[in-house]
């Protein structure tokens, strides 16, 4: 059975946020700052995917509407 790489990579961003949260909760105060960039990158990946998905949908809808006006 082949595993789709996109399926595996879809868990990377939530895993990054989970690791960051665990690090911020359970590490001592001097090491907490090292987990912040991991969490921020996880949030950035999720936001980027959501925004790009919305823009792609809008572009597709515009193309569909432009073809409907021609006919």
C-alpha positions in Angstrom: 0.0 0.0 0.0 1.4 3.3 -1.0 1.2 6.2 1.4 0.6 9.6 -0.1 3.3 12.1 0.9 0.8 15.0 1.1 -1.2 13.0 3.6 1.9 12.6 5.8 2.9 16.2 5.4 -0.5 17.4 6.4 0.3 16.3 9.9 3.6 18.3 10.1 2.1 21.7 11.0 -0.1 20.4 13.8 2.7 18.3 15.1 5.0 21.4 15.2 2.3 23.3 17.2 2.0 20.3 19.6 5.7 20.1 20.1 5.9 23.8 20.7 3.1 23.7 23.2 4.6 20.7 25.1 8.0 22.5 25.2 6.5 25.7 26.5 4.6 23.9 29.2 7.1 21.3 30.4 10.5 22.9 30.0 12.2 25.2 32.5 12.2 29.0 31.9 15.6 29.3 30.3 14.7 26.9 27.5 11.1 27.9 26.7 12.2 30.5 24.1 13.6 27.8 21.8 10.1 26.3 21.2 8.4 29.5 20.1 9.7 29.5 16.5 8.5 25.9 16.0 5.0 26.9 17.0 5.0 30.1 14.9 6.1 28.2 11.8 3.3 25.7 12.4 0.8 28.5 12.6 2.3 30.1 9.5 2.0 26.9 7.5 -1.6 26.5 8.4 -2.5 30.1 7.6 -0.6 29.9 4.3 -2.5 26.8 3.3 -5.9 28.3 4.2 -5.2 31.6 2.4 -3.9 30.0 -0.7 -6.8 27.7 -0.8 -9.3 30.6 -0.6 -7.5 32.5 -3.3 -7.4 29.5 -5.6 -11.2 29.0 -5.1 -11.9 32.7 -5.9 -9.8 32.4 -9.1 -11.6 29.3 -10.2 -14.9 31.0 -9.6 -13.9 34.0 -11.6 -12.9 31.8 -14.5 -16.2 29.9 -14.4 -18.1 33.2 -14.4 -16.1 34.6 -17.3 -16.9 31.5 -19.4 -20.6 31.8 -18.6 -20.7 35.4 -19.8 -19.2 34.5 -23.2 -22.0 32.1 -24.1 
